């Protein structure tokens, strides 16, 4: 009789973790992969992003030199990919809400891998029910504040407008927006930390932190990065933040605030080299290490 471990490939889970570190019952972190890109308007393929990140994560060094520990010791469980609902984006958003709500009610830290940025609305809805004073930190090249786009109020281009209707938002890295969005920012008295200023002075991180409530959900559209290190995105934009700028900001937020969960969205693996998938796997692992103390 053959041995299962000898003849079958291991499950494709984050960091290639095995039990007990990957057990759902004891893991403090749950990875939620959502392969959906129903509202993408330019480069499609972000539905392949979650699995590409998970596959690249198998090559991570589990010891974090900066934190001087193996962050995975807290336990990281990877759920199966969430089956898409293609009837309408609001239906898929509701599915993300329902699943995330169930995970949060178990006291888990949720790291969602998308997929389309519209998915973040479902996750924020779930977290807002538990963390009443929630605020959202958005790292993104685009404002995503349109009220409607291509006939839908639930497009990725509208996600932060819908989230702002639920809770306060802080935007970092924005370098592209429409006239409609600029007018909405003015009327709502919102002031993004534009990419040209983000991380340029020691005070900028402190200003970002001061704008947030104690409980923070982080949504990262990966086009916030400069295309020189992250070209694999659905909607590329010149300029952007560098690796150390993003890590420094996230670490500072984690030290001063309670990060309750996060997502990485809009990664389109076919548009760039495998180094992009590895960068995001490492980003997810670093943010888990920052946000979930041992």
N, C-alpha and C positions, 0 to 999 in steps of 0.2 A: 504493500500500500504506500502511495506517495505521501510525502510530507507537504502540507499546505504551504508552509513558510519557504520551502525549497523550490517549489515549482511555479508559484504565482508571484507576480510583482506586488510590492507593498502598496497599500492604499495611497492615493495621491492627496496627501494632507499637508497642512502648513508645516514647514520645517522638517518634514519627514518624521515627525514625532511618533513614538510608539507608546502603548500603555506602560505605565499608568499616567504618563504626562499628557496623553491625548484623550483620556477618559472624560466623557461629558459630565459625569457625576461629580468629579473632583476638580475639573478644570475651572479656573477663575475667568478665563477668556474664551469666547466662542467666535470663530471665524464664520461669517455668513457670506458665501459666494452667490452673487445674483447676476446671471448671464443674460441681461436684457438691455437692448439698445433701441427701443421702439420709437424714440423721438429724436434720434440722431439725424441731422440735416446735411452733413457733409461726408466725412469719412465714416463709414459704418465699420463694425467689427469690434466695438467695445464689449460686446457680449462674450468675446474670447478673453477679455482681460483678467477676470477672476482666476481662471484655471492657469493662465500663463504666470501670474504672480505666485500662485501656490506651487507650481512646478519649479519655478526659479528659487523659491524659498528652501528647497531641499539642499541647496548648496551654501546656505548661510553657515557661518561659524556661530554656534550657539552661545559661546562666551562673548559678552559685550565688553570690549576693551575700555570704553568710556565709563560704563557703569560698574565694571569689575565683578560681573556675575553672569550666570546663565539665566536670562529673563524667562526662559521657557519652564523653569522650575515651578512657576505658579500654575502650570497646566494650561495648554492651549488645545481646544477641541475644534476640529473642522467639520462643519455640517456639510451634507450633500448640497449640490447646487440647487438653488431654488428654481422650480419650474416656472418659466415665463407665462404670463397671461397676455395674449396679444390683442384682445378685443379693444382695449383703450388704456392709455397710461395710468389713468386714475384707478383702474382695477388692479394693475400691477403694484401701484403705490400702496393700495390697501392690503395686498398680500404681504408686502414687506412690513407694513405696520403690524399686522396680526402676528407674524412670526417673530418680529423683534420684541413685541410686547410680551410674548410668552417667555422669551429668553431673559428679558430684563426682570420679569417677575420671579425668576429663579435666582436673582442676585448676580447674574453674570455680566461681565464687561463684553460688549459687542463690538466687533470690528467687521464692518461690512465691506466687501469688495465688489464694486460694480465694473462694467455696466454704466448705464445712463445716469446722469446726475439727478434726474427727476426722482430716482429711488430714495434719495436722501430725505425727501419729504415724509415718506412713510416711517423711516427710522426716527426722525425728529418728533413726529406725532406720538410715537410710542414712548420715547424718553420724557416728553413733556408731561405725560400723565403721572410719572413717578417723581420727576424733578420739576416742581412747580415754578421755580425761579430760573429755569434753564435759559441759557443764551447759546448762540451758535457762532463759532469761529469758522469763517469760510476762507480758504486759501484757493485762489482762482484767478485766471487771467481775465475772466469775463464777469460782469456784474450779475447776470442772470436775473434781472429785475423787471423784465417785460411782464405786462399784465396778461398778454396773450401772444402766442406765436404760432403761425401756420394753423390757425383755427383752434388751438388748444390752450387752455389755461394751465396745463400740466406738462408742458414741454420742458426740456432741460433749460431752455432760455427763460423760463418763468419760475424756476424752483425756489430761488431766494425771495421772490415776491410772495410766494405762498408761505414760505417759512417765516418771513417777517410778519405775516398775519397771525402767527402763533407765538412768537417770542422775539426778543431783541437779537440783532445780528451784528457782527463785526466782520468787515471784508478786508482782506489783505492780498496784495499782489495784482489787483485789478489794473489792466492796461488797455481795455477795449470795452466800449459801451455805446449804446444808441442815444440819440437826443431824448427820446422818451424816458430812458433810464436816468439820464442826467437830470431831467426835470423832476422825476420822482425822488431822486436823492435830495434835491434841493427842498422840495415840498416836505419831505419826511425828516429833514435835518439829519440825514445820514452822511457821514464823511468817511469814505473808504481810505485805507492806507494803500495808496497807489504804488505800483511796482517801482516807479522811479524813486520813491522815498523809502520803501520797505527795507528795513535793516541798514539804512545808510548812517544812522546815528545810534549811539547807545541808548538813547531815550525812547526810540520807536517801539521796542518790545514792551517797555513799561507803559507806554500809551495804549498799546493794544490790550494789555492785561487790565488796565484801569477801566477799559470800556466793557469788560465782561462781568457777568455775575459769577457767583461762587461755583455753580455747576455749569459745565461747558461741554457741548457736543462739538466735535471738530469734523468738518467736511472738507476734503481736499480733492478738488479737481486737479488732476496731475498736470494740466497745462499751465498751472501756476509756475512750474519750473521753466527755466530758460530752455529753448529748443536745442541748445548745444548739448544738454544732458538728458532731455526728455522730448524727443521728436515724435514719439509714438502716441499721438493723441488724435482725437476726432476733429478738433478745431484748433489748429496750431496758431500761435500768436508770437510775433517777435518780442524779444526782451524777456524778462522774467527773473525769478529768484534762483539762487544757487543752492546747492545741497546744504552747506553749512549755515546759510541764512535760515533755511526752513527748520533745520534741526535745532538751532539756537532758540528760535522763537517757540517751538513746540516744547522744548525742555523748560523754558522760562514760564510758560503757561502752566505746565504740569506742576511746577514747584509752588506756584502761587494759587492755583485754582484746582478744582476737582474735575478732571476730564472723565466724563461718564461713558463715552464711547466715541467711535470715529468711523469714517468711511474714506475709501480711496476710489475715485470714480473717473470715468472718461479715458481709461487706458486702452489704446488700440494697438495691440502688439504687432500686427502685421505692418504697421507704418514705421517701425524702427527696429534697431538691433536688439538682441537678447539682453544686452546690458540695461535696457530700460526696465525690463521685467525684474531684473535682479535689484535695481535701484529701489523699486517700489516694494519688493519683498523685504529689503533691509529697512526701508522707511516704516513699514508696518511693524516690524520687529522692534525697531528703536522706539516707536511711539507706545507700543505695549510696555516696553521697559520703563519709559518715562511715567506713564499714566497709572500703572498697576504695581504698587510697591510689593516687595516680597515680605 
